[in-house]
Amino acid sequence: MGANVLISALINPKGLNALVVFNLLRSHSLYAPKVLIEEVRRYLSLIAKKRGASTDVVELLFKELTSKIILMDPPANLLRKALLYVNDETDAPYVATAILAGQSTYILTWNTKDYKTEALRSREGIIVVTPDKFVEDQETSVLNT
């Protein structure tokens, strides 16, 4: 899961991102690189302002959410490998985490253009999708079973 999805979930607790994040946390193991914490933390005051809440409240929500996410610190060799699959090197930790987790099949992000999606899918079995496309795929999967 990309930081942009978590940031959006924190801003709007009734929006699509929050729905996806909270439902996934109930039914799946969510993995993210440790850099997610730093990335989101930089925006906590902006999140609080947009949410209409205090930074303390947002910090508590953030801690609660991230306590349920399995945070990983991929080794350097996986980060180098991950660079083959991204157009923005700051996204390499997300790919490396998905590879390291082994059971990860999706990276949820609003910035799919930052990833070499076809190469990731064909070589690593990892699908990069937006949260709305993820929901659509899940609904289609349920209807086809």
Phi and psi in radians as a Rosetta constraint file:
Dihedral C 1 N 2 CA 2 C 2 CIRCULARHARMONIC -1.388 0.35
Dihedral N 2 CA 2 C 2 N 3 CIRCULARHARMONIC 2.743 0.35
Dihedral C 2 N 3 CA 3 C 3 CIRCULARHARMONIC -1.057 0.35
Dihedral N 3 CA 3 C 3 N 4 CIRCULARHARMONIC -0.596 0.35
Dihedral C 3 N 4 CA 4 C 4 CIRCULARHARMONIC -1.109 0.35
Dihedral N 4 CA 4 C 4 N 5 CIRCULARHARMONIC -0.552 0.35
Dihedral C 4 N 5 CA 5 C 5 CIRCULARHARMONIC -1.224 0.35
Dihedral N 5 CA 5 C 5 N 6 CIRCULARHARMONIC -0.779 0.35
Dihedral C 5 N 6 CA 6 C 6 CIRCULARHARMONIC -1.162 0.35
Dihedral N 6 CA 6 C 6 N 7 CIRCULARHARMONIC -0.708 0.35
Dihedral C 6 N 7 CA 7 C 7 CIRCULARHARMONIC -1.060 0.35
Dihedral N 7 CA 7 C 7 N 8 CIRCULARHARMONIC -0.793 0.35
Dihedral C 7 N 8 CA 8 C 8 CIRCULARHARMONIC -1.113 0.35
Dihedral N 8 CA 8 C 8 N 9 CIRCULARHARMONIC -0.655 0.35
Dihedral C 8 N 9 CA 9 C 9 CIRCULARHARMONIC -1.132 0.35
Dihedral N 9 CA 9 C 9 N 10 CIRCULARHARMONIC -0.654 0.35
Dihedral C 9 N 10 CA 10 C 10 CIRCULARHARMONIC -1.242 0.35
Dihedral N 10 CA 10 C 10 N 11 CIRCULARHARMONIC -0.593 0.35
Dihedral C 10 N 11 CA 11 C 11 CIRCULARHARMONIC -1.221 0.35
Dihedral N 11 CA 11 C 11 N 12 CIRCULARHARMONIC -0.801 0.35
Dihedral C 11 N 12 CA 12 C 12 CIRCULARHARMONIC -2.177 0.35
Dihedral N 12 CA 12 C 12 N 13 CIRCULARHARMONIC 1.640 0.35
Dihedral C 12 N 13 CA 13 C 13 CIRCULARHARMONIC -1.182 0.35
Dihedral N 13 CA 13 C 13 N 14 CIRCULARHARMONIC -0.174 0.35
Dihedral C 13 N 14 CA 14 C 14 CIRCULARHARMONIC -1.884 0.35
Dihedral N 14 CA 14 C 14 N 15 CIRCULARHARMONIC 0.051 0.35
Dihedral C 14 N 15 CA 15 C 15 CIRCULARHARMONIC -1.494 0.35
Dihedral N 15 CA 15 C 15 N 16 CIRCULARHARMONIC 3.096 0.35
Dihedral C 15 N 16 CA 16 C 16 CIRCULARHARMONIC -1.013 0.35
Dihedral N 16 CA 16 C 16 N 17 CIRCULARHARMONIC -0.776 0.35
Dihedral C 16 N 17 CA 17 C 17 CIRCULARHARMONIC -1.062 0.35
Dihedral N 17 CA 17 C 17 N 18 CIRCULARHARMONIC -0.771 0.35
Dihedral C 17 N 18 CA 18 C 18 CIRCULARHARMONIC -1.118 0.35
Dihedral N 18 CA 18 C 18 N 19 CIRCULARHARMONIC -0.753 0.35
Dihedral C 18 N 19 CA 19 C 19 CIRCULARHARMONIC -1.002 0.35
Dihedral N 19 CA 19 C 19 N 20 CIRCULARHARMONIC -0.834 0.35
Dihedral C 19 N 20 CA 20 C 20 CIRCULARHARMONIC -1.123 0.35
Dihedral N 20 CA 20 C 20 N 21 CIRCULARHARMONIC -0.864 0.35
Dihedral C 20 N 21 CA 21 C 21 CIRCULARHARMONIC -1.059 0.35
Dihedral N 21 CA 21 C 21 N 22 CIRCULARHARMONIC -0.880 0.35
Dihedral C 21 N 22 CA 22 C 22 CIRCULARHARMONIC -1.145 0.35
Dihedral N 22 CA 22 C 22 N 23 CIRCULARHARMONIC -0.699 0.35
Dihedral C 22 N 23 CA 23 C 23 CIRCULARHARMONIC -1.163 0.35
Dihedral N 23 CA 23 C 23 N 24 CIRCULARHARMONIC -0.708 0.35
Dihedral C 23 N 24 CA 24 C 24 CIRCULARHARMONIC -1.140 0.35
Dihedral N 24 CA 24 C 24 N 25 CIRCULARHARMONIC -0.695 0.35
Dihedral C 24 N 25 CA 25 C 25 CIRCULARHARMONIC -1.093 0.35
Dihedral N 25 CA 25 C 25 N 26 CIRCULARHARMONIC -0.524 0.35
Dihedral C 25 N 26 CA 26 C 26 CIRCULARHARMONIC -1.333 0.35
Dihedral N 26 CA 26 C 26 N 27 CIRCULARHARMONIC -0.501 0.35
Dihedral C 26 N 27 CA 27 C 27 CIRCULARHARMONIC -2.079 0.35
Dihedral N 27 CA 27 C 27 N 28 CIRCULARHARMONIC -0.178 0.35
Dihedral C 27 N 28 CA 28 C 28 CIRCULARHARMONIC -2.442 0.35
Dihedral N 28 CA 28 C 28 N 29 CIRCULARHARMONIC 2.884 0.35
Dihedral C 28 N 29 CA 29 C 29 CIRCULARHARMONIC -1.530 0.35
Dihedral N 29 CA 29 C 29 N 30 CIRCULARHARMONIC 2.213 0.35
Dihedral C 29 N 30 CA 30 C 30 CIRCULARHARMONIC -1.836 0.35
Dihedral N 30 CA 30 C 30 N 31 CIRCULARHARMONIC 2.291 0.35
Dihedral C 30 N 31 CA 31 C 31 CIRCULARHARMONIC -1.988 0.35
Dihedral N 31 CA 31 C 31 N 32 CIRCULARHARMONIC 2.535 0.35
Dihedral C 31 N 32 CA 32 C 32 CIRCULARHARMONIC -2.676 0.35
Dihedral N 32 CA 32 C 32 N 33 CIRCULARHARMONIC 2.656 0.35
Dihedral C 32 N 33 CA 33 C 33 CIRCULARHARMONIC -1.266 0.35
Dihedral N 33 CA 33 C 33 N 34 CIRCULARHARMONIC 2.667 0.35
Dihedral C 33 N 34 CA 34 C 34 CIRCULARHARMONIC -1.031 0.35
Dihedral N 34 CA 34 C 34 N 35 CIRCULARHARMONIC -0.447 0.35
Dihedral C 34 N 35 CA 35 C 35 CIRCULARHARMONIC -1.112 0.35
Dihedral N 35 CA 35 C 35 N 36 CIRCULARHARMONIC -0.319 0.35
Dihedral C 35 N 36 CA 36 C 36 CIRCULARHARMONIC -0.990 0.35
Dihedral N 36 CA 36 C 36 N 37 CIRCULARHARMONIC -0.710 0.35
Dihedral C 36 N 37 CA 37 C 37 CIRCULARHARMONIC -1.040 0.35
Dihedral N 37 CA 37 C 37 N 38 CIRCULARHARMONIC -0.881 0.35
Dihedral C 37 N 38 CA 38 C 38 CIRCULARHARMONIC -1.107 0.35
Dihedral N 38 CA 38 C 38 N 39 CIRCULARHARMONIC -0.722 0.35
Dihedral C 38 N 39 CA 39 C 39 CIRCULARHARMONIC -1.093 0.35
Dihedral N 39 CA 39 C 39 N 40 CIRCULARHARMONIC -0.819 0.35
Dihedral C 39 N 40 CA 40 C 40 CIRCULARHARMONIC -1.254 0.35
Dihedral N 40 CA 40 C 40 N 41 CIRCULARHARMONIC -0.692 0.35
Dihedral C 40 N 41 CA 41 C 41 CIRCULARHARMONIC -0.998 0.35
Dihedral N 41 CA 41 C 41 N 42 CIRCULARHARMONIC -0.589 0.35
Dihedral C 41 N 42 CA 42 C 42 CIRCULARHARMONIC -1.071 0.35
Dihedral N 42 CA 42 C 42 N 43 CIRCULARHARMONIC -0.381 0.35
Dihedral C 42 N 43 CA 43 C 43 CIRCULARHARMONIC -1.901 0.35
Dihedral N 43 CA 43 C 43 N 44 CIRCULARHARMONIC 0.148 0.35
Dihedral C 43 N 44 CA 44 C 44 CIRCULARHARMONIC -1.020 0.35
Dihedral N 44 CA 44 C 44 N 45 CIRCULARHARMONIC -0.709 0.35
Dihedral C 44 N 45 CA 45 C 45 CIRCULARHARMONIC -1.184 0.35
Dihedral N 45 CA 45 C 45 N 46 CIRCULARHARMONIC -0.662 0.35
Dihedral C 45 N 46 CA 46 C 46 CIRCULARHARMONIC -1.174 0.35
Dihedral N 46 CA 46 C 46 N 47 CIRCULARHARMONIC -0.721 0.35
Dihedral C 46 N 47 CA 47 C 47 CIRCULARHARMONIC -1.031 0.35
Dihedral N 47 CA 47 C 47 N 48 CIRCULARHARMONIC -0.806 0.35
Dihedral C 47 N 48 CA 48 C 48 CIRCULARHARMONIC -1.046 0.35
Dihedral N 48 CA 48 C 48 N 49 CIRCULARHARMONIC -0.774 0.35
Dihedral C 48 N 49 CA 49 C 49 CIRCULARHARMONIC -1.085 0.35
Dihedral N 49 CA 49 C 49 N 50 CIRCULARHARMONIC -0.819 0.35
Dihedral C 49 N 50 CA 50 C 50 CIRCULARHARMONIC -1.190 0.35
Dihedral N 50 CA 50 C 50 N 51 CIRCULARHARMONIC -0.546 0.35
Dihedral C 50 N 51 CA 51 C 51 CIRCULARHARMONIC -1.409 0.35
Dihedral N 51 CA 51 C 51 N 52 CIRCULARHARMONIC -0.355 0.35
Dihedral C 51 N 52 CA 52 C 52 CIRCULARHARMONIC 1.343 0.35
Dihedral N 52 CA 52 C 52 N 53 CIRCULARHARMONIC 0.616 0.35
Dihedral C 52 N 53 CA 53 C 53 CIRCULARHARMONIC -2.307 0.35
Dihedral N 53 CA 53 C 53 N 54 CIRCULARHARMONIC 2.940 0.35
Dihedral C 53 N 54 CA 54 C 54 CIRCULARHARMONIC -1.340 0.35
Dihedral N 54 CA 54 C 54 N 55 CIRCULARHARMONIC 2.740 0.35
Dihedral C 54 N 55 CA 55 C 55 CIRCULARHARMONIC -1.087 0.35
Dihedral N 55 CA 55 C 55 N 56 CIRCULARHARMONIC -0.606 0.35
Dihedral C 55 N 56 CA 56 C 56 CIRCULARHARMONIC -1.077 0.35
Dihedral N 56 CA 56 C 56 N 57 CIRCULARHARMONIC -0.743 0.35
Dihedral C 56 N 57 CA 57 C 57 CIRCULARHARMONIC -1.133 0.35
Dihedral N 57 CA 57 C 57 N 58 CIRCULARHARMONIC -0.783 0.35
Dihedral C 57 N 58 CA 58 C 58 CIRCULARHARMONIC -1.118 0.35
Dihedral N 58 CA 58 C 58 N 59 CIRCULARHARMONIC -0.693 0.35
Dihedral C 58 N 59 CA 59 C 59 CIRCULARHARMONIC -1.059 0.35
Dihedral N 59 CA 59 C 59 N 60 CIRCULARHARMONIC -0.728 0.35
Dihedral C 59 N 60 CA 60 C 60 CIRCULARHARMONIC -1.104 0.35
Dihedral N 60 CA 60 C 60 N 61 CIRCULARHARMONIC -0.786 0.35
Dihedral C 60 N 61 CA 61 C 61 CIRCULARHARMONIC -1.081 0.35
Dihedral N 61 CA 61 C 61 N 62 CIRCULARHARMONIC -0.744 0.35
Dihedral C 61 N 62 CA 62 C 62 CIRCULARHARMONIC -1.071 0.35
Dihedral N 62 CA 62 C 62 N 63 CIRCULARHARMONIC -0.802 0.35
Dihedral C 62 N 63 CA 63 C 63 CIRCULARHARMONIC -1.100 0.35
Dihedral N 63 CA 63 C 63 N 64 CIRCULARHARMONIC -0.714 0.35
Dihedral C 63 N 64 CA 64 C 64 CIRCULARHARMONIC -1.090 0.35
Dihedral N 64 CA 64 C 64 N 65 CIRCULARHARMONIC -0.822 0.35
Dihedral C 64 N 65 CA 65 C 65 CIRCULARHARMONIC -1.094 0.35
Dihedral N 65 CA 65 C 65 N 66 CIRCULARHARMONIC -0.864 0.35
Dihedral C 65 N 66 CA 66 C 66 CIRCULARHARMONIC -1.240 0.35
Dihedral N 66 CA 66 C 66 N 67 CIRCULARHARMONIC -0.324 0.35
Dihedral C 66 N 67 CA 67 C 67 CIRCULARHARMONIC -1.197 0.35
Dihedral N 67 CA 67 C 67 N 68 CIRCULARHARMONIC -0.323 0.35
Dihedral C 67 N 68 CA 68 C 68 CIRCULARHARMONIC -1.724 0.35
Dihedral N 68 CA 68 C 68 N 69 CIRCULARHARMONIC -0.090 0.35
Dihedral C 68 N 69 CA 69 C 69 CIRCULARHARMONIC -1.714 0.35
Dihedral N 69 CA 69 C 69 N 70 CIRCULARHARMONIC 2.386 0.35
Dihedral C 69 N 70 CA 70 C 70 CIRCULARHARMONIC -1.441 0.35
Dihedral N 70 CA 70 C 70 N 71 CIRCULARHARMONIC 1.922 0.35
Dihedral C 70 N 71 CA 71 C 71 CIRCULARHARMONIC -1.594 0.35
Dihedral N 71 CA 71 C 71 N 72 CIRCULARHARMONIC 2.326 0.35
Dihedral C 71 N 72 CA 72 C 72 CIRCULARHARMONIC -2.177 0.35
Dihedral N 72 CA 72 C 72 N 73 CIRCULARHARMONIC 2.700 0.35
Dihedral C 72 N 73 CA 73 C 73 CIRCULARHARMONIC -2.168 0.35
Dihedral N 73 CA 73 C 73 N 74 CIRCULARHARMONIC 1.505 0.35
Dihedral C 73 N 74 CA 74 C 74 CIRCULARHARMONIC -1.057 0.35
Dihedral N 74 CA 74 C 74 N 75 CIRCULARHARMONIC 2.496 0.35
Dihedral C 74 N 75 CA 75 C 75 CIRCULARHARMONIC -1.218 0.35
Dihedral N 75 CA 75 C 75 N 76 CIRCULARHARMONIC 2.836 0.35
Dihedral C 75 N 76 CA 76 C 76 CIRCULARHARMONIC -0.995 0.35
Dihedral N 76 CA 76 C 76 N 77 CIRCULARHARMONIC -0.671 0.35
Dihedral C 76 N 77 CA 77 C 77 CIRCULARHARMONIC -1.131 0.35
Dihedral N 77 CA 77 C 77 N 78 CIRCULARHARMONIC -0.613 0.35
Dihedral C 77 N 78 CA 78 C 78 CIRCULARHARMONIC -1.290 0.35
Dihedral N 78 CA 78 C 78 N 79 CIRCULARHARMONIC -0.608 0.35
Dihedral C 78 N 79 CA 79 C 79 CIRCULARHARMONIC -1.112 0.35
Dihedral N 79 CA 79 C 79 N 80 CIRCULARHARMONIC -0.683 0.35
Dihedral C 79 N 80 CA 80 C 80 CIRCULARHARMONIC -1.133 0.35
Dihedral N 80 CA 80 C 80 N 81 CIRCULARHARMONIC -0.757 0.35
Dihedral C 80 N 81 CA 81 C 81 CIRCULARHARMONIC -1.082 0.35
Dihedral N 81 CA 81 C 81 N 82 CIRCULARHARMONIC -0.719 0.35
Dihedral C 81 N 82 CA 82 C 82 CIRCULARHARMONIC -1.103 0.35
Dihedral N 82 CA 82 C 82 N 83 CIRCULARHARMONIC -0.494 0.35
Dihedral C 82 N 83 CA 83 C 83 CIRCULARHARMONIC -1.046 0.35
Dihedral N 83 CA 83 C 83 N 84 CIRCULARHARMONIC -0.411 0.35
Dihedral C 83 N 84 CA 84 C 84 CIRCULARHARMONIC -1.185 0.35
Dihedral N 84 CA 84 C 84 N 85 CIRCULARHARMONIC -0.343 0.35
Dihedral C 84 N 85 CA 85 C 85 CIRCULARHARMONIC -1.923 0.35
Dihedral N 85 CA 85 C 85 N 86 CIRCULARHARMONIC 0.114 0.35
Dihedral C 85 N 86 CA 86 C 86 CIRCULARHARMONIC -2.219 0.35
Dihedral N 86 CA 86 C 86 N 87 CIRCULARHARMONIC 2.652 0.35
Dihedral C 86 N 87 CA 87 C 87 CIRCULARHARMONIC -1.699 0.35
Dihedral N 87 CA 87 C 87 N 88 CIRCULARHARMONIC -0.266 0.35
Dihedral C 87 N 88 CA 88 C 88 CIRCULARHARMONIC -2.195 0.35
Dihedral N 88 CA 88 C 88 N 89 CIRCULARHARMONIC 1.968 0.35
Dihedral C 88 N 89 CA 89 C 89 CIRCULARHARMONIC -1.044 0.35
Dihedral N 89 CA 89 C 89 N 90 CIRCULARHARMONIC -0.359 0.35
Dihedral C 89 N 90 CA 90 C 90 CIRCULARHARMONIC -1.216 0.35
Dihedral N 90 CA 90 C 90 N 91 CIRCULARHARMONIC -0.221 0.35
Dihedral C 90 N 91 CA 91 C 91 CIRCULARHARMONIC -1.607 0.35
Dihedral N 91 CA 91 C 91 N 92 CIRCULARHARMONIC -0.105 0.35
Dihedral C 91 N 92 CA 92 C 92 CIRCULARHARMONIC -0.983 0.35
Dihedral N 92 CA 92 C 92 N 93 CIRCULARHARMONIC -0.703 0.35
Dihedral C 92 N 93 CA 93 C 93 CIRCULARHARMONIC -1.051 0.35
Dihedral N 93 CA 93 C 93 N 94 CIRCULARHARMONIC -0.519 0.35
Dihedral C 93 N 94 CA 94 C 94 CIRCULARHARMONIC -1.237 0.35
Dihedral N 94 CA 94 C 94 N 95 CIRCULARHARMONIC -0.713 0.35
Dihedral C 94 N 95 CA 95 C 95 CIRCULARHARMONIC -1.186 0.35
Dihedral N 95 CA 95 C 95 N 96 CIRCULARHARMONIC -0.792 0.35
Dihedral C 95 N 96 CA 96 C 96 CIRCULARHARMONIC -1.053 0.35
Dihedral N 96 CA 96 C 96 N 97 CIRCULARHARMONIC -0.678 0.35
Dihedral C 96 N 97 CA 97 C 97 CIRCULARHARMONIC -1.136 0.35
Dihedral N 97 CA 97 C 97 N 98 CIRCULARHARMONIC -0.739 0.35
Dihedral C 97 N 98 CA 98 C 98 CIRCULARHARMONIC -1.089 0.35
Dihedral N 98 CA 98 C 98 N 99 CIRCULARHARMONIC -0.721 0.35
Dihedral C 98 N 99 CA 99 C 99 CIRCULARHARMONIC -1.154 0.35
Dihedral N 99 CA 99 C 99 N 100 CIRCULARHARMONIC -0.796 0.35
Dihedral C 99 N 100 CA 100 C 100 CIRCULARHARMONIC -1.105 0.35
Dihedral N 100 CA 100 C 100 N 101 CIRCULARHARMONIC -0.696 0.35
Dihedral C 100 N 101 CA 101 C 101 CIRCULARHARMONIC -1.093 0.35
Dihedral N 101 CA 101 C 101 N 102 CIRCULARHARMONIC -0.536 0.35
Dihedral C 101 N 102 CA 102 C 102 CIRCULARHARMONIC 1.341 0.35
Dihedral N 102 CA 102 C 102 N 103 CIRCULARHARMONIC -0.701 0.35
Dihedral C 102 N 103 CA 103 C 103 CIRCULARHARMONIC -1.727 0.35
Dihedral N 103 CA 103 C 103 N 104 CIRCULARHARMONIC 0.044 0.35
Dihedral C 103 N 104 CA 104 C 104 CIRCULARHARMONIC -1.325 0.35
Dihedral N 104 CA 104 C 104 N 105 CIRCULARHARMONIC 2.316 0.35
Dihedral C 104 N 105 CA 105 C 105 CIRCULARHARMONIC -2.074 0.35
Dihedral N 105 CA 105 C 105 N 106 CIRCULARHARMONIC -0.267 0.35
Dihedral C 105 N 106 CA 106 C 106 CIRCULARHARMONIC -2.241 0.35
Dihedral N 106 CA 106 C 106 N 107 CIRCULARHARMONIC 2.516 0.35
Dihedral C 106 N 107 CA 107 C 107 CIRCULARHARMONIC -2.034 0.35
Dihedral N 107 CA 107 C 107 N 108 CIRCULARHARMONIC 2.076 0.35
Dihedral C 107 N 108 CA 108 C 108 CIRCULARHARMONIC -1.656 0.35
Dihedral N 108 CA 108 C 108 N 109 CIRCULARHARMONIC 2.131 0.35
Dihedral C 108 N 109 CA 109 C 109 CIRCULARHARMONIC -2.749 0.35
Dihedral N 109 CA 109 C 109 N 110 CIRCULARHARMONIC 2.695 0.35
Dihedral C 109 N 110 CA 110 C 110 CIRCULARHARMONIC -1.572 0.35
Dihedral N 110 CA 110 C 110 N 111 CIRCULARHARMONIC -0.087 0.35
Dihedral C 110 N 111 CA 111 C 111 CIRCULARHARMONIC -1.933 0.35
Dihedral N 111 CA 111 C 111 N 112 CIRCULARHARMONIC 0.997 0.35
Dihedral C 111 N 112 CA 112 C 112 CIRCULARHARMONIC -1.078 0.35
Dihedral N 112 CA 112 C 112 N 113 CIRCULARHARMONIC -0.449 0.35
Dihedral C 112 N 113 CA 113 C 113 CIRCULARHARMONIC -1.127 0.35
Dihedral N 113 CA 113 C 113 N 114 CIRCULARHARMONIC -0.306 0.35
Dihedral C 113 N 114 CA 114 C 114 CIRCULARHARMONIC -1.396 0.35
Dihedral N 114 CA 114 C 114 N 115 CIRCULARHARMONIC -0.061 0.35
Dihedral C 114 N 115 CA 115 C 115 CIRCULARHARMONIC -2.096 0.35
Dihedral N 115 CA 115 C 115 N 116 CIRCULARHARMONIC 2.606 0.35
Dihedral C 115 N 116 CA 116 C 116 CIRCULARHARMONIC -1.566 0.35
Dihedral N 116 CA 116 C 116 N 117 CIRCULARHARMONIC 1.433 0.35
Dihedral C 116 N 117 CA 117 C 117 CIRCULARHARMONIC -1.090 0.35
Dihedral N 117 CA 117 C 117 N 118 CIRCULARHARMONIC -0.728 0.35
Dihedral C 117 N 118 CA 118 C 118 CIRCULARHARMONIC -1.177 0.35
Dihedral N 118 CA 118 C 118 N 119 CIRCULARHARMONIC -0.713 0.35
Dihedral C 118 N 119 CA 119 C 119 CIRCULARHARMONIC -1.124 0.35
Dihedral N 119 CA 119 C 119 N 120 CIRCULARHARMONIC -0.729 0.35
Dihedral C 119 N 120 CA 120 C 120 CIRCULARHARMONIC -1.100 0.35
Dihedral N 120 CA 120 C 120 N 121 CIRCULARHARMONIC -0.733 0.35
Dihedral C 120 N 121 CA 121 C 121 CIRCULARHARMONIC -1.170 0.35
Dihedral N 121 CA 121 C 121 N 122 CIRCULARHARMONIC -0.828 0.35
Dihedral C 121 N 122 CA 122 C 122 CIRCULARHARMONIC -1.304 0.35
Dihedral N 122 CA 122 C 122 N 123 CIRCULARHARMONIC -0.637 0.35
Dihedral C 122 N 123 CA 123 C 123 CIRCULARHARMONIC -1.605 0.35
Dihedral N 123 CA 123 C 123 N 124 CIRCULARHARMONIC -0.577 0.35
Dihedral C 123 N 124 CA 124 C 124 CIRCULARHARMONIC -2.054 0.35
Dihedral N 124 CA 124 C 124 N 125 CIRCULARHARMONIC -0.172 0.35
Dihedral C 124 N 125 CA 125 C 125 CIRCULARHARMONIC 1.274 0.35
Dihedral N 125 CA 125 C 125 N 126 CIRCULARHARMONIC 0.378 0.35
Dihedral C 125 N 126 CA 126 C 126 CIRCULARHARMONIC -1.832 0.35
Dihedral N 126 CA 126 C 126 N 127 CIRCULARHARMONIC 2.258 0.35
Dihedral C 126 N 127 CA 127 C 127 CIRCULARHARMONIC -1.857 0.35
Dihedral N 127 CA 127 C 127 N 128 CIRCULARHARMONIC 2.195 0.35
Dihedral C 127 N 128 CA 128 C 128 CIRCULARHARMONIC -1.758 0.35
Dihedral N 128 CA 128 C 128 N 129 CIRCULARHARMONIC 2.093 0.35
Dihedral C 128 N 129 CA 129 C 129 CIRCULARHARMONIC -2.485 0.35
Dihedral N 129 CA 129 C 129 N 130 CIRCULARHARMONIC 2.791 0.35
Dihedral C 129 N 130 CA 130 C 130 CIRCULARHARMONIC -1.389 0.35
Dihedral N 130 CA 130 C 130 N 131 CIRCULARHARMONIC 2.748 0.35
Dihedral C 130 N 131 CA 131 C 131 CIRCULARHARMONIC -0.989 0.35
Dihedral N 131 CA 131 C 131 N 132 CIRCULARHARMONIC -0.684 0.35
Dihedral C 131 N 132 CA 132 C 132 CIRCULARHARMONIC -1.171 0.35
Dihedral N 132 CA 132 C 132 N 133 CIRCULARHARMONIC -0.660 0.35
Dihedral C 132 N 133 CA 133 C 133 CIRCULARHARMONIC -1.182 0.35
Dihedral N 133 CA 133 C 133 N 134 CIRCULARHARMONIC -0.641 0.35
Dihedral C 133 N 134 CA 134 C 134 CIRCULARHARMONIC -1.055 0.35
Dihedral N 134 CA 134 C 134 N 135 CIRCULARHARMONIC -0.834 0.35
Dihedral C 134 N 135 CA 135 C 135 CIRCULARHARMONIC -1.060 0.35
Dihedral N 135 CA 135 C 135 N 136 CIRCULARHARMONIC -0.782 0.35
Dihedral C 135 N 136 CA 136 C 136 CIRCULARHARMONIC -1.030 0.35
Dihedral N 136 CA 136 C 136 N 137 CIRCULARHARMONIC -0.798 0.35
Dihedral C 136 N 137 CA 137 C 137 CIRCULARHARMONIC -1.086 0.35
Dihedral N 137 CA 137 C 137 N 138 CIRCULARHARMONIC -0.702 0.35
Dihedral C 137 N 138 CA 138 C 138 CIRCULARHARMONIC -1.170 0.35
Dihedral N 138 CA 138 C 138 N 139 CIRCULARHARMONIC -0.721 0.35
Dihedral C 138 N 139 CA 139 C 139 CIRCULARHARMONIC -1.111 0.35
Dihedral N 139 CA 139 C 139 N 140 CIRCULARHARMONIC -0.743 0.35
Dihedral C 139 N 140 CA 140 C 140 CIRCULARHARMONIC -1.101 0.35
Dihedral N 140 CA 140 C 140 N 141 CIRCULARHARMONIC -0.732 0.35
Dihedral C 140 N 141 CA 141 C 141 CIRCULARHARMONIC -1.066 0.35
Dihedral N 141 CA 141 C 141 N 142 CIRCULARHARMONIC -0.755 0.35
Dihedral C 141 N 142 CA 142 C 142 CIRCULARHARMONIC -1.155 0.35
Dihedral N 142 CA 142 C 142 N 143 CIRCULARHARMONIC -0.731 0.35
Dihedral C 142 N 143 CA 143 C 143 CIRCULARHARMONIC -1.162 0.35
Dihedral N 143 CA 143 C 143 N 144 CIRCULARHARMONIC -0.507 0.35
Dihedral C 143 N 144 CA 144 C 144 CIRCULARHARMONIC -1.523 0.35
Dihedral N 144 CA 144 C 144 N 145 CIRCULARHARMONIC 0.013 0.35
